[in-house]
C-alpha cells in the first residue's frame, strides 16, 4: 500500500507547475521542501528534480506531480499550495495549518 500525505494543490498552482515543468525535460518534477532557516525558524523551498527517492511522497498536481521528502512531509501535512501573481509578485504560496507563526514575507514559519 502506498504512502499517503495530505497536501492540497490549487488549480492555479497546478497550471504554474505544468508551465514550469514544460520548460524542463519530461522526467522532471517539482520538489517542495522545508529547511531550517528563515526569520521564523523554518523556510519553504521549491526546486526542479529529476530524481525521485524511494521514500518520497508524490502528490498529484494535474498532469504532473510534486515530490516531498518524508522529513518535510511531517511539517507540510494539511498544507495548501497556491500560486499567486499580484502586486507582491509571482510566487508559490503555502497555507500551513501547522505553522504557529510566520514571517511577514510568508516564506518562513515556526511549527512551535
N, CA, C and O atoms as CSV, one atom per row, in Angstrom:
chain,resi,resn,atom,element,x,y,z
A,1,UNK,N,N,0.836,-1.183,0.000
A,1,UNK,CA,C,0.000,0.000,0.000
A,1,UNK,C,C,0.878,1.243,0.000
A,1,UNK,O,O,1.879,1.287,0.715
A,2,UNK,N,N,0.519,2.263,-0.797
A,2,UNK,CA,C,1.325,3.462,-0.933
A,2,UNK,C,C,1.246,4.378,0.272
A,2,UNK,O,O,0.324,4.286,1.083
A,3,UNK,N,N,2.217,5.254,0.376
A,3,UNK,CA,C,2.244,6.227,1.451
A,3,UNK,C,C,1.254,7.345,1.135
A,3,UNK,O,O,1.073,7.712,-0.026
A,4,UNK,N,N,0.619,7.881,2.164
A,4,UNK,CA,C,-0.357,8.943,1.962
A,4,UNK,C,C,0.069,10.178,2.737
A,4,UNK,O,O,0.440,10.096,3.908
A,5,UNK,N,N,0.011,11.313,2.073
A,5,UNK,CA,C,0.235,12.598,2.705
A,5,UNK,C,C,-0.814,13.541,2.127
A,5,UNK,O,O,-1.074,13.528,0.924
A,6,UNK,N,N,-1.406,14.347,2.976
A,6,UNK,CA,C,-2.462,15.236,2.521
A,6,UNK,C,C,-1.895,16.642,2.338
A,6,UNK,O,O,-1.640,17.359,3.305
A,7,UNK,N,N,-1.706,17.014,1.083
A,7,UNK,CA,C,-1.330,18.372,0.691
A,7,UNK,C,C,-2.242,18.716,-0.471
A,7,UNK,O,O,-2.355,17.949,-1.427
A,8,UNK,N,N,-2.893,19.870,-0.390
A,8,UNK,CA,C,-3.787,20.309,-1.455
A,8,UNK,C,C,-3.038,21.240,-2.392
A,8,UNK,O,O,-2.336,22.146,-1.943
A,9,UNK,N,N,-3.182,21.021,-3.676
A,9,UNK,CA,C,-2.561,21.887,-4.680
A,9,UNK,C,C,-3.693,22.515,-5.488
A,9,UNK,O,O,-4.465,21.811,-6.138
A,10,UNK,N,N,-3.788,23.850,-5.443
A,10,UNK,CA,C,-4.872,24.553,-6.119
A,10,UNK,C,C,-4.708,24.488,-7.637
A,10,UNK,O,O,-3.638,24.154,-8.146
A,11,UNK,N,N,-5.789,24.812,-8.347
A,11,UNK,CA,C,-5.751,24.802,-9.817
A,11,UNK,C,C,-4.707,25.768,-10.355
A,11,UNK,O,O,-4.000,25.439,-11.307
A,12,UNK,N,N,-4.594,26.974,-9.755
A,12,UNK,CA,C,-3.603,27.935,-10.252
A,12,UNK,C,C,-2.181,27.414,-10.046
A,12,UNK,O,O,-1.310,27.659,-10.880
A,13,UNK,N,N,-1.937,26.698,-8.947
A,13,UNK,CA,C,-0.616,26.106,-8.712
A,13,UNK,C,C,-0.355,24.972,-9.704
A,13,UNK,O,O,0.760,24.840,-10.210
A,14,UNK,N,N,-1.371,24.156,-9.986
A,14,UNK,CA,C,-1.213,23.066,-10.952
A,14,UNK,C,C,-0.836,23.615,-12.328
A,14,UNK,O,O,0.031,23.063,-13.007
A,15,UNK,N,N,-1.493,24.706,-12.733
A,15,UNK,CA,C,-1.203,25.319,-14.034
A,15,UNK,C,C,0.231,25.817,-14.069
A,15,UNK,O,O,0.946,25.583,-15.044
A,16,UNK,N,N,0.663,26.505,-13.008
A,16,UNK,CA,C,2.028,27.043,-12.982
A,16,UNK,C,C,3.058,25.918,-12.938
A,16,UNK,O,O,4.101,26.014,-13.585
A,17,UNK,N,N,2.784,24.864,-12.192
A,17,UNK,CA,C,3.707,23.721,-12.143
A,17,UNK,C,C,3.861,23.131,-13.540
A,17,UNK,O,O,4.976,22.827,-13.963
A,18,UNK,N,N,2.750,22.967,-14.261
A,18,UNK,CA,C,2.803,22.439,-15.632
A,18,UNK,C,C,3.621,23.349,-16.536
A,18,UNK,O,O,4.404,22.866,-17.353
A,19,UNK,N,N,3.447,24.670,-16.398
A,19,UNK,CA,C,4.205,25.628,-17.207
A,19,UNK,C,C,5.698,25.534,-16.920
A,19,UNK,O,O,6.516,25.513,-17.840
A,20,UNK,N,N,6.046,25.479,-15.645
A,20,UNK,CA,C,7.459,25.406,-15.250
A,20,UNK,C,C,8.090,24.117,-15.763
A,20,UNK,O,O,9.196,24.136,-16.304
A,21,UNK,N,N,7.399,23.009,-15.596
A,21,UNK,CA,C,7.956,21.718,-15.992
A,21,UNK,C,C,7.973,21.532,-17.499
A,21,UNK,O,O,8.758,20.733,-18.009
A,22,UNK,N,N,7.126,22.249,-18.219
A,22,UNK,CA,C,7.129,22.168,-19.689
A,22,UNK,C,C,8.448,22.687,-20.254
A,22,UNK,O,O,8.860,22.295,-21.346
A,23,UNK,N,N,9.100,23.561,-19.515
A,23,UNK,CA,C,10.392,24.111,-19.944
A,23,UNK,C,C,11.539,23.144,-19.659
A,23,UNK,O,O,12.645,23.324,-20.169
A,24,UNK,N,N,11.280,22.121,-18.850
A,24,UNK,CA,C,12.288,21.123,-18.496
A,24,UNK,C,C,12.038,19.864,-19.327
A,24,UNK,O,O,11.132,19.826,-20.159
A,25,UNK,N,N,12.854,18.836,-19.088
A,25,UNK,CA,C,12.578,17.584,-19.792
A,25,UNK,C,C,11.422,16.858,-19.110
A,25,UNK,O,O,11.051,17.201,-17.988
A,26,UNK,N,N,10.861,15.875,-19.767
A,26,UNK,CA,C,9.655,15.234,-19.258
A,26,UNK,C,C,9.878,14.341,-18.043
A,26,UNK,O,O,8.913,13.781,-17.523
A,27,UNK,N,N,11.104,14.188,-17.575
A,27,UNK,CA,C,11.365,13.407,-16.375
A,27,UNK,C,C,11.401,14.277,-15.120
A,27,UNK,O,O,11.503,13.753,-14.011
A,28,UNK,N,N,11.321,15.577,-15.279
A,28,UNK,CA,C,11.429,16.497,-14.157
A,28,UNK,C,C,10.128,16.599,-13.379
A,28,UNK,O,O,9.036,16.486,-13.934
A,29,UNK,N,N,10.277,16.818,-12.072
A,29,UNK,CA,C,9.143,17.061,-11.181
A,29,UNK,C,C,9.518,18.200,-10.252
A,29,UNK,O,O,10.696,18.472,-10.019
A,30,UNK,N,N,8.511,18.850,-9.732
A,30,UNK,CA,C,8.742,19.911,-8.767
A,30,UNK,C,C,8.898,19.274,-7.393
A,30,UNK,O,O,8.100,18.420,-7.006
A,31,UNK,N,N,9.921,19.686,-6.659
A,31,UNK,CA,C,10.134,19.202,-5.296
A,31,UNK,C,C,9.855,20.353,-4.341
A,31,UNK,O,O,10.378,21.455,-4.502
A,32,UNK,N,N,9.025,20.077,-3.346
A,32,UNK,CA,C,8.718,21.044,-2.299
A,32,UNK,C,C,9.359,20.546,-1.018
A,32,UNK,O,O,9.282,19.357,-0.708
A,33,UNK,N,N,9.993,21.446,-0.265
A,33,UNK,CA,C,10.679,21.002,0.946
A,33,UNK,C,C,10.642,22.068,2.020
A,33,UNK,O,O,10.327,23.230,1.764
A,34,UNK,N,N,10.971,21.648,3.220
A,34,UNK,CA,C,11.111,22.531,4.368
A,34,UNK,C,C,12.551,22.406,4.814
A,34,UNK,O,O,13.099,21.307,4.895
A,35,UNK,N,N,13.160,23.555,5.104
A,35,UNK,CA,C,14.546,23.538,5.577
A,35,UNK,C,C,14.693,24.489,6.753
A,35,UNK,O,O,13.901,25.417,6.917
A,36,UNK,N,N,15.701,24.255,7.560
A,36,UNK,CA,C,15.978,25.140,8.672
A,36,UNK,C,C,16.435,26.490,8.159
A,36,UNK,O,O,17.095,26.580,7.124
A,37,UNK,N,N,16.084,27.533,8.881
A,37,UNK,CA,C,16.479,28.880,8.489
A,37,UNK,C,C,15.268,29.755,8.300
A,37,UNK,O,O,14.138,29.328,8.535
A,38,UNK,N,N,15.497,30.959,7.884
A,38,UNK,CA,C,14.396,31.912,7.754
A,38,UNK,C,C,14.183,32.610,9.086
A,38,UNK,O,O,14.660,32.144,10.120
A,39,UNK,N,N,13.475,33.712,9.061
A,39,UNK,CA,C,13.322,34.517,10.278
A,39,UNK,C,C,12.406,33.869,11.307
A,39,UNK,O,O,12.404,34.293,12.463
A,40,UNK,N,N,11.626,32.854,10.931
A,40,UNK,CA,C,10.731,32.195,11.890
A,40,UNK,C,C,11.194,30.792,12.267
A,40,UNK,O,O,10.520,30.127,13.055
A,41,UNK,N,N,12.304,30.323,11.741
A,41,UNK,CA,C,12.841,29.019,12.122
A,41,UNK,C,C,12.950,28.022,10.985
A,41,UNK,O,O,13.981,27.364,10.847
A,42,UNK,N,N,11.910,27.892,10.161
A,42,UNK,CA,C,11.920,27.010,9.007
A,42,UNK,C,C,11.504,27.817,7.788
A,42,UNK,O,O,10.782,28.807,7.905
A,43,UNK,N,N,11.963,27.390,6.622
A,43,UNK,CA,C,11.527,28.062,5.400
A,43,UNK,C,C,11.124,27.025,4.363
A,43,UNK,O,O,11.598,25.889,4.370
A,44,UNK,N,N,10.230,27.452,3.466
A,44,UNK,CA,C,9.762,26.599,2.386
A,44,UNK,C,C,10.686,26.760,1.192
A,44,UNK,O,O,11.263,27.827,0.983
A,45,UNK,N,N,10.823,25.710,0.418
A,45,UNK,CA,C,11.625,25.788,-0.795
A,45,UNK,C,C,11.031,24.937,-1.893
A,45,UNK,O,O,10.291,23.986,-1.640
A,46,UNK,N,N,11.371,25.299,-3.123
A,46,UNK,CA,C,10.946,24.560,-4.306
A,46,UNK,C,C,12.153,24.411,-5.214
A,46,UNK,O,O,12.966,25.327,-5.336
A,47,UNK,N,N,12.264,23.269,-5.843
A,47,UNK,CA,C,13.317,23.044,-6.816
A,47,UNK,C,C,12.801,22.057,-7.859
A,47,UNK,O,O,11.812,21.360,-7.632
A,48,UNK,N,N,13.467,22.008,-8.981
A,48,UNK,CA,C,13.121,21.035,-10.006
A,48,UNK,C,C,14.071,19.862,-9.856
A,48,UNK,O,O,15.287,20.036,-9.769
A,49,UNK,N,N,13.505,18.668,-9.826
A,49,UNK,CA,C,14.291,17.469,-9.546
A,49,UNK,C,C,13.989,16.409,-10.600
A,49,UNK,O,O,12.841,16.222,-11.001
A,50,UNK,N,N,15.033,15.725,-11.039
A,50,UNK,CA,C,14.856,14.633,-11.993
A,50,UNK,C,C,14.929,13.272,-11.326
A,50,UNK,O,O,14.680,12.247,-11.961
A,51,UNK,N,N,15.269,13.261,-10.044
A,51,UNK,CA,C,15.391,12.009,-9.308
A,51,UNK,C,C,14.322,11.929,-8.231
A,51,UNK,O,O,14.081,12.897,-7.509
A,52,UNK,N,N,13.694,10.788,-8.128
A,52,UNK,CA,C,12.717,10.552,-7.077
A,52,UNK,C,C,13.253,9.480,-6.154
A,52,UNK,O,O,13.534,8.363,-6.591
A,53,UNK,N,N,13.399,9.811,-4.873
A,53,UNK,CA,C,13.878,8.844,-3.883
A,53,UNK,C,C,12.765,7.850,-3.567
A,53,UNK,O,O,11.581,8.145,-3.727
A,54,UNK,N,N,13.169,6.679,-3.119
A,54,UNK,CA,C,12.217,5.622,-2.801
A,54,UNK,C,C,11.203,6.028,-1.750
A,54,UNK,O,O,10.048,5.605,-1.797
A,55,UNK,N,N,11.639,6.860,-0.789
A,55,UNK,CA,C,10.740,7.244,0.300
A,55,UNK,C,C,10.045,8.590,0.079
A,55,UNK,O,O,9.372,9.084,0.984
A,56,UNK,N,N,10.195,9.190,-1.101
A,56,UNK,CA,C,9.496,10.439,-1.408
A,56,UNK,C,C,7.995,10.222,-1.478
A,56,UNK,O,O,7.531,9.162,-1.901
A,57,UNK,N,N,7.247,11.216,-1.069
A,57,UNK,CA,C,5.816,11.245,-1.296
A,57,UNK,C,C,5.605,11.909,-2.648
A,57,UNK,O,O,6.324,12.847,-2.994
A,58,UNK,N,N,4.637,11.441,-3.412
A,58,UNK,CA,C,4.336,12.009,-4.714
A,58,UNK,C,C,2.898,12.515,-4.672
A,58,UNK,O,O,1.958,11.727,-4.563
A,59,UNK,N,N,2.733,13.841,-4.758
A,59,UNK,CA,C,1.421,14.463,-4.671
A,59,UNK,C,C,0.965,14.825,-6.076
A,59,UNK,O,O,1.658,15.574,-6.765
A,60,UNK,N,N,-0.179,14.316,-6.523
A,60,UNK,CA,C,-0.670,14.650,-7.861
A,60,UNK,C,C,-0.906,16.146,-8.011
A,60,UNK,O,O,-1.439,16.800,-7.114
A,61,UNK,N,N,-0.498,16.675,-9.165
A,61,UNK,CA,C,-0.668,18.102,-9.459
A,61,UNK,C,C,-1.023,18.241,-10.938
A,61,UNK,O,O,-0.194,18.658,-11.747
A,62,UNK,N,N,-2.238,17.894,-11.278
A,62,UNK,CA,C,-2.653,17.940,-12.677
A,62,UNK,C,C,-1.940,16.856,-13.457
A,62,UNK,O,O,-1.958,15.685,-13.077
A,63,UNK,N,N,-1.306,17.262,-14.563
A,63,UNK,CA,C,-0.595,16.310,-15.421
A,63,UNK,C,C,0.747,15.893,-14.836
A,63,UNK,O,O,1.389,14.985,-15.364
A,64,UNK,N,N,1.178,16.530,-13.769
A,64,UNK,CA,C,2.468,16.226,-13.159
A,64,UNK,C,C,2.257,15.851,-11.696
A,64,UNK,O,O,1.158,15.482,-11.282
A,65,UNK,N,N,3.320,15.952,-10.937
A,65,UNK,CA,C,3.228,15.707,-9.503
A,65,UNK,C,C,4.321,16.488,-8.788
A,65,UNK,O,O,5.274,16.971,-9.399
A,66,UNK,N,N,4.151,16.596,-7.473
A,66,UNK,CA,C,5.104,17.287,-6.620
A,66,UNK,C,C,5.712,16.252,-5.691
A,66,UNK,O,O,4.999,15.426,-5.122
A,67,UNK,N,N,7.021,16.296,-5.538
A,67,UNK,CA,C,7.727,15.388,-4.636
A,67,UNK,C,C,7.973,16.067,-3.294
A,67,UNK,O,O,8.295,17.253,-3.233
A,68,UNK,N,N,7.815,15.295,-2.220
A,68,UNK,CA,C,8.075,15.797,-0.873
A,68,UNK,C,C,8.813,14.710,-0.109
A,68,UNK,O,O,8.356,13.568,-0.065
A,69,UNK,N,N,9.944,15.048,0.491
A,69,UNK,CA,C,10.697,14.074,1.285
A,69,UNK,C,C,9.975,13.843,2.614
A,69,UNK,O,O,9.190,14.690,3.039
A,70,UNK,N,N,10.227,12.711,3.274
A,70,UNK,CA,C,9.498,12.360,4.500
A,70,UNK,C,C,9.663,13.361,5.645
A,70,UNK,O,O,8.717,13.594,6.396
A,71,UNK,N,N,10.831,13.946,5.787
A,71,UNK,CA,C,11.039,14.914,6.874
A,71,UNK,C,C,10.215,16.175,6.613
A,71,UNK,O,O,9.573,16.691,7.528
A,72,UNK,N,N,10.228,16.672,5.382
A,72,UNK,CA,C,9.426,17.846,5.047
A,72,UNK,C,C,7.935,17.541,5.158
A,72,UNK,O,O,7.150,18.400,5.560
A,73,UNK,N,N,7.550,16.324,4.804
A,73,UNK,CA,C,6.135,15.937,4.813
A,73,UNK,C,C,5.507,16.120,6.187
A,73,UNK,O,O,4.348,16.518,6.294
A,74,UNK,N,N,6.269,15.830,7.241
A,74,UNK,CA,C,5.695,15.958,8.585
A,74,UNK,C,C,5.356,17.410,8.920
A,74,UNK,O,O,4.482,17.658,9.751
A,75,UNK,N,N,6.030,18.369,8.290
A,75,UNK,CA,C,5.744,19.789,8.516
A,75,UNK,C,C,4.717,20.351,7.537
A,75,UNK,O,O,4.218,21.460,7.728
A,76,UNK,N,N,4.398,19.587,6.485
A,76,UNK,CA,C,3.503,20.078,5.437
A,76,UNK,C,C,2.136,19.400,5.433
A,76,UNK,O,O,1.294,19.730,4.598
A,77,UNK,N,N,1.894,18.455,6.354
A,77,UNK,CA,C,0.604,17.773,6.401
A,77,UNK,C,C,-0.530,18.782,6.533
A,77,UNK,O,O,-0.528,19.623,7.433
A,78,UNK,N,N,-1.493,18.689,5.628
A,78,UNK,CA,C,-2.652,19.569,5.662
A,78,UNK,C,C,-2.458,20.906,4.973
A,78,UNK,O,O,-3.380,21.721,4.938
A,79,UNK,N,N,-1.271,21.148,4.422
A,79,UNK,CA,C,-0.982,22.437,3.782
A,79,UNK,C,C,-1.673,22.555,2.427
A,79,UNK,O,O,-2.005,21.555,1.790
A,80,UNK,N,N,-1.878,23.789,2.006
A,80,UNK,CA,C,-2.419,24.090,0.687
A,80,UNK,C,C,-1.393,24.916,-0.069
A,80,UNK,O,O,-0.919,25.937,0.428
A,81,UNK,N,N,-1.048,24.464,-1.287
A,81,UNK,CA,C,-0.101,25.168,-2.141
A,81,UNK,C,C,-0.893,25.919,-3.207
A,81,UNK,O,O,-1.725,25.334,-3.900
A,82,UNK,N,N,-0.632,27.203,-3.332
A,82,UNK,CA,C,-1.312,28.048,-4.306
A,82,UNK,C,C,-0.248,28.800,-5.101
A,82,UNK,O,O,0.907,28.880,-4.681
A,83,UNK,N,N,-0.637,29.348,-6.242
A,83,UNK,CA,C,0.257,30.217,-6.995
A,83,UNK,C,C,-0.432,31.563,-7.108
A,83,UNK,O,O,-1.583,31.648,-7.536
A,84,UNK,N,N,0.277,32.617,-6.722
A,84,UNK,CA,C,-0.275,33.962,-6.748
A,84,UNK,C,C,0.566,34.847,-7.643
A,84,UNK,O,O,1.793,34.747,-7.663
A,85,UNK,N,N,-0.099,35.707,-8.379
A,85,UNK,CA,C,0.566,36.703,-9.217
A,85,UNK,C,C,-0.176,38.010,-8.974
A,85,UNK,O,O,-1.201,38.282,-9.599
A,86,UNK,N,N,0.360,38.821,-8.051
A,86,UNK,CA,C,-0.303,40.053,-7.664
A,86,UNK,C,C,0.721,41.169,-7.469
A,86,UNK,O,O,1.835,41.084,-7.987
A,87,UNK,N,N,0.359,42.196,-6.740
A,87,UNK,CA,C,1.258,43.335,-6.541
A,87,UNK,C,C,2.553,42.950,-5.821
A,87,UNK,O,O,3.573,43.622,-5.972
A,88,UNK,N,N,2.508,41.877,-5.046
A,88,UNK,CA,C,3.704,41.414,-4.347
A,88,UNK,C,C,4.602,40.565,-5.234
A,88,UNK,O,O,5.707,40.208,-4.826
A,89,UNK,N,N,4.147,40.234,-6.445
A,89,UNK,CA,C,4.934,39.442,-7.383
A,89,UNK,C,C,4.328,38.070,-7.617
A,89,UNK,O,O,3.292,37.728,-7.045
A,90,UNK,N,N,4.981,37.293,-8.458
A,90,UNK,CA,C,4.531,35.935,-8.778
A,90,UNK,C,C,5.274,34.956,-7.883
A,90,UNK,O,O,6.501,34.988,-7.786
A,91,UNK,N,N,4.495,34.068,-7.220
A,91,UNK,CA,C,5.140,33.153,-6.281
A,91,UNK,C,C,4.192,32.027,-5.894
A,91,UNK,O,O,2.972,32.149,-5.999
A,92,UNK,N,N,4.794,30.917,-5.437
A,92,UNK,CA,C,4.009,29.867,-4.808
A,92,UNK,C,C,3.771,30.298,-3.369
A,92,UNK,O,O,4.658,30.854,-2.722
A,93,UNK,N,N,2.590,30.041,-2.885
A,93,UNK,CA,C,2.199,30.419,-1.534
A,93,UNK,C,C,1.731,29.166,-0.811
A,93,UNK,O,O,1.012,28.351,-1.388
A,94,UNK,N,N,2.130,29.001,0.444
A,94,UNK,CA,C,1.746,27.821,1.222
A,94,UNK,C,C,0.960,28.276,2.446
A,94,UNK,O,O,1.444,29.065,3.257
A,95,UNK,N,N,-0.251,27.765,2.560
A,95,UNK,CA,C,-1.066,27.951,3.761
A,95,UNK,C,C,-0.894,26.684,4.577
A,95,UNK,O,O,-1.330,25.608,4.169
A,96,UNK,N,N,-0.256,26.818,5.731
A,96,UNK,CA,C,0.114,25.642,6.519
A,96,UNK,C,C,-0.572,25.682,7.884
A,96,UNK,O,O,-0.266,26.555,8.696
A,97,UNK,N,N,-1.493,24.756,8.152
A,97,UNK,CA,C,-2.176,24.759,9.445
A,97,UNK,C,C,-1.259,24.415,10.621
A,97,UNK,O,O,-1.623,24.647,11.774
A,98,UNK,N,N,-0.085,23.869,10.343
A,98,UNK,CA,C,0.856,23.532,11.409
A,98,UNK,C,C,1.728,24.715,11.811
A,98,UNK,O,O,2.413,24.659,12.832
A,99,UNK,N,N,1.710,25.788,11.017
A,99,UNK,CA,C,2.543,26.950,11.320
A,99,UNK,C,C,1.918,27.735,12.473
A,99,UNK,O,O,0.800,28.239,12.360
A,100,UNK,N,N,2.643,27.832,13.568
A,100,UNK,CA,C,2.169,28.599,14.725
A,100,UNK,C,C,2.445,30.089,14.544
A,100,UNK,O,O,1.726,30.933,15.080
A,101,UNK,N,N,3.490,30.402,13.789
A,101,UNK,CA,C,3.792,31.794,13.464
A,101,UNK,C,C,4.504,31.823,12.121
A,101,UNK,O,O,5.163,30.857,11.735
A,102,UNK,N,N,4.367,32.930,11.418
A,102,UNK,CA,C,5.012,33.102,10.120
A,102,UNK,C,C,5.690,34.459,10.078
A,102,UNK,O,O,5.429,35.332,10.905
A,103,UNK,N,N,6.564,34.615,9.096
A,103,UNK,CA,C,7.222,35.904,8.926
A,103,UNK,C,C,6.363,36.782,8.022
A,103,UNK,O,O,5.380,36.308,7.452
A,104,UNK,N,N,6.716,38.023,7.890
A,104,UNK,CA,C,5.957,38.955,7.057
A,104,UNK,C,C,5.950,38.583,5.590
A,104,UNK,O,O,4.972,38.859,4.896
A,105,UNK,N,N,7.015,37.963,5.096
A,105,UNK,CA,C,7.078,37.610,3.680
A,105,UNK,C,C,6.351,36.303,3.370
A,105,UNK,O,O,6.099,35.995,2.205
A,106,UNK,N,N,6.013,35.531,4.409
A,106,UNK,CA,C,5.270,34.298,4.202
A,106,UNK,C,C,6.105,33.119,3.735
A,106,UNK,O,O,5.552,32.068,3.410
A,107,UNK,N,N,7.424,33.268,3.694
A,107,UNK,CA,C,8.257,32.149,3.226
A,107,UNK,C,C,8.913,31.385,4.350
A,107,UNK,O,O,9.606,30.400,4.096
A,108,UNK,N,N,8.714,31.812,5.599
A,108,UNK,CA,C,9.241,31.037,6.716
A,108,UNK,C,C,8.174,30.925,7.801
A,108,UNK,O,O,7.242,31.725,7.877
A,109,UNK,N,N,8.349,29.891,8.646
A,109,UNK,CA,C,7.332,29.626,9.664
A,109,UNK,C,C,7.943,28.928,10.850
A,109,UNK,O,O,9.066,28.430,10.780
A,110,UNK,N,N,7.210,28.890,11.930
A,110,UNK,CA,C,7.595,28.139,13.110
A,110,UNK,C,C,6.450,27.197,13.460
A,110,UNK,O,O,5.309,27.634,13.614
A,111,UNK,N,N,6.751,25.894,13.587
A,111,UNK,CA,C,5.691,24.945,13.950
A,111,UNK,C,C,5.441,24.884,15.452
A,111,UNK,O,O,4.577,24.131,15.902
A,112,UNK,N,N,6.185,25.665,16.235
A,112,UNK,CA,C,6.070,25.569,17.707
A,112,UNK,C,C,5.435,26.805,18.276
A,112,UNK,O,O,5.257,26.904,19.490
